[in-house]
């Protein structure tokens, strides 16, 4: 199919097999969709010492 990537392999009988390349989105699961980054910033003492160095927007 045009515009898709495939992995090409050869079987022991000499035939060639094309398998579509599937890229997994690591953020496409319930753990990441429901992740509250702002809550972690408030709760984690190591992250609280971070200060903006440029034009970051902190949402405050």
N, CA, C and O atoms as CSV, one atom per row, in Angstrom:
chain,resi,resn,atom,element,x,y,z
A,1,UNK,N,N,0.849,-1.165,0.000
A,1,UNK,CA,C,0.000,0.000,0.000
A,1,UNK,C,C,0.899,1.234,0.000
A,1,UNK,O,O,1.893,1.276,0.725
A,2,UNK,N,N,0.568,2.204,-0.780
A,2,UNK,CA,C,1.363,3.414,-0.890
A,2,UNK,C,C,1.297,4.201,0.417
A,2,UNK,O,O,0.223,4.368,0.995
A,3,UNK,N,N,2.451,4.684,0.878
A,3,UNK,CA,C,2.510,5.482,2.091
A,3,UNK,C,C,2.667,4.689,3.368
A,3,UNK,O,O,2.673,5.279,4.449
A,4,UNK,N,N,2.794,3.382,3.290
A,4,UNK,CA,C,2.980,2.551,4.480
A,4,UNK,C,C,4.366,1.936,4.447
A,4,UNK,O,O,4.943,1.747,3.376
A,5,UNK,N,N,4.905,1.620,5.627
A,5,UNK,CA,C,6.216,0.981,5.723
A,5,UNK,C,C,6.036,-0.503,6.016
A,5,UNK,O,O,5.129,-0.908,6.742
A,6,UNK,N,N,6.921,-1.296,5.435
A,6,UNK,CA,C,6.872,-2.740,5.613
A,6,UNK,C,C,8.257,-3.269,5.958
A,6,UNK,O,O,9.271,-2.738,5.506
A,7,UNK,N,N,8.281,-4.315,6.759
A,7,UNK,CA,C,9.515,-5.068,6.992
A,7,UNK,C,C,9.505,-6.232,6.020
A,7,UNK,O,O,8.479,-6.884,5.827
A,8,UNK,N,N,10.645,-6.488,5.414
A,8,UNK,CA,C,10.743,-7.557,4.425
A,8,UNK,C,C,11.574,-8.682,5.020
A,8,UNK,O,O,12.641,-8.457,5.590
A,9,UNK,N,N,11.068,-9.879,4.874
A,9,UNK,CA,C,11.792,-11.045,5.367
A,9,UNK,C,C,11.737,-12.168,4.351
A,9,UNK,O,O,10.913,-12.154,3.437
A,10,UNK,N,N,12.611,-13.129,4.513
A,10,UNK,CA,C,12.628,-14.278,3.615
A,10,UNK,C,C,12.482,-15.541,4.435
A,10,UNK,O,O,13.190,-15.744,5.421
A,11,UNK,N,N,11.572,-16.375,4.024
A,11,UNK,CA,C,11.338,-17.647,4.712
A,11,UNK,C,C,12.336,-18.694,4.249
A,11,UNK,O,O,13.056,-18.500,3.270
A,12,UNK,N,N,12.364,-19.806,4.971
A,12,UNK,CA,C,13.319,-20.872,4.648
A,12,UNK,C,C,13.066,-21.485,3.267
A,12,UNK,O,O,13.980,-22.042,2.659
A,13,UNK,N,N,11.826,-21.384,2.771
A,13,UNK,CA,C,11.530,-21.927,1.444
A,13,UNK,C,C,11.842,-20.938,0.326
A,13,UNK,O,O,11.590,-21.226,-0.844
A,14,UNK,N,N,12.396,-19.760,0.682
A,14,UNK,CA,C,12.777,-18.765,-0.320
A,14,UNK,C,C,11.712,-17.725,-0.599
A,14,UNK,O,O,11.974,-16.743,-1.294
A,15,UNK,N,N,10.517,-17.924,-0.070
A,15,UNK,CA,C,9.463,-16.939,-0.304
A,15,UNK,C,C,9.742,-15.674,0.500
A,15,UNK,O,O,10.397,-15.710,1.541
A,16,UNK,N,N,9.234,-14.568,-0.003
A,16,UNK,CA,C,9.429,-13.267,0.630
A,16,UNK,C,C,8.140,-12.871,1.323
A,16,UNK,O,O,7.052,-13.037,0.772
A,17,UNK,N,N,8.267,-12.345,2.533
A,17,UNK,CA,C,7.091,-11.929,3.295
A,17,UNK,C,C,7.234,-10.449,3.646
A,17,UNK,O,O,8.298,-9.998,4.070
A,18,UNK,N,N,6.148,-9.703,3.462
A,18,UNK,CA,C,6.093,-8.291,3.816
A,18,UNK,C,C,5.180,-8.138,5.028
A,18,UNK,O,O,4.027,-8.570,5.008
A,19,UNK,N,N,5.704,-7.525,6.074
A,19,UNK,CA,C,4.905,-7.297,7.276
A,19,UNK,C,C,4.824,-5.800,7.528
A,19,UNK,O,O,5.853,-5.123,7.526
A,20,UNK,N,N,3.612,-5.260,7.748
A,20,UNK,CA,C,3.506,-3.829,8.012
A,20,UNK,C,C,4.216,-3.453,9.308
A,20,UNK,O,O,4.156,-4.185,10.295
A,21,UNK,N,N,4.887,-2.307,9.291
A,21,UNK,CA,C,5.556,-1.790,10.474
A,21,UNK,C,C,4.515,-1.059,11.306
A,21,UNK,O,O,3.877,-0.120,10.831
A,22,UNK,N,N,4.349,-1.490,12.541
A,22,UNK,CA,C,3.381,-0.873,13.442
A,22,UNK,C,C,4.162,-0.162,14.537
A,22,UNK,O,O,4.885,-0.793,15.308
A,23,UNK,N,N,4.008,1.157,14.598
A,23,UNK,CA,C,4.679,1.931,15.632
A,23,UNK,C,C,3.719,2.121,16.789
A,23,UNK,O,O,2.621,2.650,16.620
A,24,UNK,N,N,4.139,1.689,17.955
A,24,UNK,CA,C,3.304,1.783,19.141
A,24,UNK,C,C,3.440,3.170,19.757
A,24,UNK,O,O,4.549,3.668,19.955
A,25,UNK,N,N,2.315,3.780,20.053
A,25,UNK,CA,C,2.304,5.062,20.738
A,25,UNK,C,C,2.319,4.784,22.235
A,25,UNK,O,O,1.342,4.270,22.780
A,26,UNK,N,N,3.426,5.122,22.910
A,26,UNK,CA,C,3.549,4.794,24.324
A,26,UNK,C,C,2.554,5.561,25.190
A,26,UNK,O,O,2.297,5.165,26.327
A,27,UNK,N,N,1.995,6.646,24.673
A,27,UNK,CA,C,1.050,7.442,25.446
A,27,UNK,C,C,-0.396,7.003,25.213
A,27,UNK,O,O,-1.316,7.579,25.794
A,28,UNK,N,N,-0.603,5.998,24.376
A,28,UNK,CA,C,-1.957,5.545,24.051
A,28,UNK,C,C,-2.377,4.396,24.971
A,28,UNK,O,O,-2.690,3.299,24.509
A,29,UNK,N,N,-2.379,4.664,26.269
A,29,UNK,CA,C,-2.880,3.700,27.238
A,29,UNK,C,C,-3.493,4.478,28.397
A,29,UNK,O,O,-3.171,5.651,28.582
A,30,UNK,N,N,-4.356,3.862,29.166
A,30,UNK,CA,C,-5.065,4.585,30.237
A,30,UNK,C,C,-4.148,5.220,31.269
A,30,UNK,O,O,-4.471,6.283,31.800
A,31,UNK,N,N,-3.009,4.595,31.567
A,31,UNK,CA,C,-2.097,5.165,32.561
A,31,UNK,C,C,-1.595,6.539,32.136
A,31,UNK,O,O,-1.541,7.456,32.957
A,32,UNK,N,N,-1.233,6.694,30.882
A,32,UNK,CA,C,-0.721,7.980,30.404
A,32,UNK,C,C,-1.846,8.961,30.115
A,32,UNK,O,O,-1.675,10.158,30.345
A,33,UNK,N,N,-2.987,8.503,29.620
A,33,UNK,CA,C,-4.098,9.422,29.334
A,33,UNK,C,C,-4.622,10.069,30.605
A,33,UNK,O,O,-5.103,11.201,30.560
A,34,UNK,N,N,-4.541,9.385,31.727
A,34,UNK,CA,C,-5.046,9.911,32.990
A,34,UNK,C,C,-3.936,10.474,33.875
A,34,UNK,O,O,-4.180,10.799,35.037
A,35,UNK,N,N,-2.754,10.590,33.354
A,35,UNK,CA,C,-1.611,11.066,34.134
A,35,UNK,C,C,-1.768,12.560,34.442
A,35,UNK,O,O,-2.072,13.353,33.550
A,36,UNK,N,N,-1.564,12.932,35.686
A,36,UNK,CA,C,-1.685,14.327,36.121
A,36,UNK,C,C,-0.293,14.879,36.420
A,36,UNK,O,O,0.217,14.748,37.533
A,37,UNK,N,N,0.297,15.485,35.425
A,37,UNK,CA,C,1.655,16.002,35.565
A,37,UNK,C,C,1.725,17.119,36.599
A,37,UNK,O,O,2.679,17.181,37.375
A,38,UNK,N,N,0.745,17.989,36.619
A,38,UNK,CA,C,0.738,19.096,37.580
A,38,UNK,C,C,0.715,18.583,39.020
A,38,UNK,O,O,1.377,19.149,39.890
A,39,UNK,N,N,-0.037,17.523,39.274
A,39,UNK,CA,C,-0.077,16.944,40.612
A,39,UNK,C,C,1.298,16.416,41.013
A,39,UNK,O,O,1.730,16.596,42.151
A,40,UNK,N,N,1.984,15.764,40.074
A,40,UNK,CA,C,3.324,15.257,40.366
A,40,UNK,C,C,4.316,16.388,40.620
A,40,UNK,O,O,5.209,16.255,41.457
A,41,UNK,N,N,4.165,17.484,39.911
A,41,UNK,CA,C,5.051,18.630,40.165
A,41,UNK,C,C,4.894,19.131,41.598
A,41,UNK,O,O,5.878,19.492,42.243
A,42,UNK,N,N,3.657,19.152,42.095
A,42,UNK,CA,C,3.408,19.619,43.455
A,42,UNK,C,C,3.859,18.600,44.508
A,42,UNK,O,O,4.312,18.984,45.586
A,43,UNK,N,N,3.739,17.325,44.203
A,43,UNK,CA,C,4.006,16.274,45.181
A,43,UNK,C,C,5.479,15.861,45.257
A,43,UNK,O,O,5.936,15.411,46.307
A,44,UNK,N,N,6.216,16.006,44.172
A,44,UNK,CA,C,7.599,15.522,44.124
A,44,UNK,C,C,8.554,16.652,44.493
A,44,UNK,O,O,8.658,17.637,43.762
A,45,UNK,N,N,9.247,16.518,45.612
A,45,UNK,CA,C,10.136,17.573,46.092
A,45,UNK,C,C,11.305,17.827,45.139
A,45,UNK,O,O,11.812,18.948,45.079
A,46,UNK,N,N,11.735,16.821,44.403
A,46,UNK,CA,C,12.829,17.022,43.447
A,46,UNK,C,C,12.404,17.914,42.288
A,46,UNK,O,O,13.221,18.656,41.743
A,47,UNK,N,N,11.140,17.846,41.912
A,47,UNK,CA,C,10.658,18.668,40.800
A,47,UNK,C,C,10.316,20.085,41.237
A,47,UNK,O,O,10.266,20.984,40.397
A,48,UNK,N,N,10.082,20.308,42.505
A,48,UNK,CA,C,9.695,21.630,42.985
A,48,UNK,C,C,10.844,22.630,42.919
A,48,UNK,O,O,10.604,23.838,42.916
A,49,UNK,N,N,12.060,22.165,42.868
A,49,UNK,CA,C,13.198,23.076,42.827
A,49,UNK,C,C,13.498,23.568,41.413
A,49,UNK,O,O,14.458,24.313,41.217
A,50,UNK,N,N,12.702,23.168,40.426
A,50,UNK,CA,C,12.934,23.606,39.055
A,50,UNK,C,C,12.413,25.019,38.864
A,50,UNK,O,O,11.310,25.350,39.298
A,51,UNK,N,N,13.212,25.844,38.213
A,51,UNK,CA,C,12.822,27.223,37.948
A,51,UNK,C,C,12.841,27.459,36.446
A,51,UNK,O,O,13.694,26.909,35.750
A,52,UNK,N,N,11.916,28.268,35.928
A,52,UNK,CA,C,11.928,28.558,34.500
A,52,UNK,C,C,13.196,29.315,34.108
A,52,UNK,O,O,13.685,30.155,34.864
A,53,UNK,N,N,13.718,29.014,32.937
A,53,UNK,CA,C,14.942,29.662,32.485
A,53,UNK,C,C,14.717,30.489,31.223
A,53,UNK,O,O,15.633,31.157,30.743
A,54,UNK,N,N,13.522,30.443,30.697
A,54,UNK,CA,C,13.246,31.157,29.451
A,54,UNK,C,C,11.813,31.637,29.422
A,54,UNK,O,O,11.374,32.384,30.296
A,55,UNK,N,N,11.095,31.205,28.415
A,55,UNK,CA,C,9.719,31.655,28.237
A,55,UNK,C,C,8.718,30.549,28.555
A,55,UNK,O,O,7.641,30.499,27.961
A,56,UNK,N,N,9.065,29.663,29.486
A,56,UNK,CA,C,8.151,28.595,29.853
A,56,UNK,C,C,6.912,29.167,30.514
A,56,UNK,O,O,6.986,30.124,31.285
A,57,UNK,N,N,5.785,28.576,30.205
A,57,UNK,CA,C,4.522,28.971,30.834
A,57,UNK,C,C,4.183,27.921,31.867
A,57,UNK,O,O,4.058,26.741,31.538
A,58,UNK,N,N,4.035,28.333,33.113
A,58,UNK,CA,C,3.794,27.403,34.202
A,58,UNK,C,C,2.316,27.258,34.527
A,58,UNK,O,O,1.961,26.478,35.411
A,59,UNK,N,N,1.453,27.979,33.843
A,59,UNK,CA,C,0.013,27.833,34.035
A,59,UNK,C,C,-0.491,28.464,35.296
A,59,UNK,O,O,-1.579,28.110,35.749
A,60,UNK,N,N,0.224,29.367,35.884
A,60,UNK,CA,C,-0.208,30.025,37.126
A,60,UNK,C,C,-0.792,31.375,36.822
A,60,UNK,O,O,-1.213,32.085,37.735
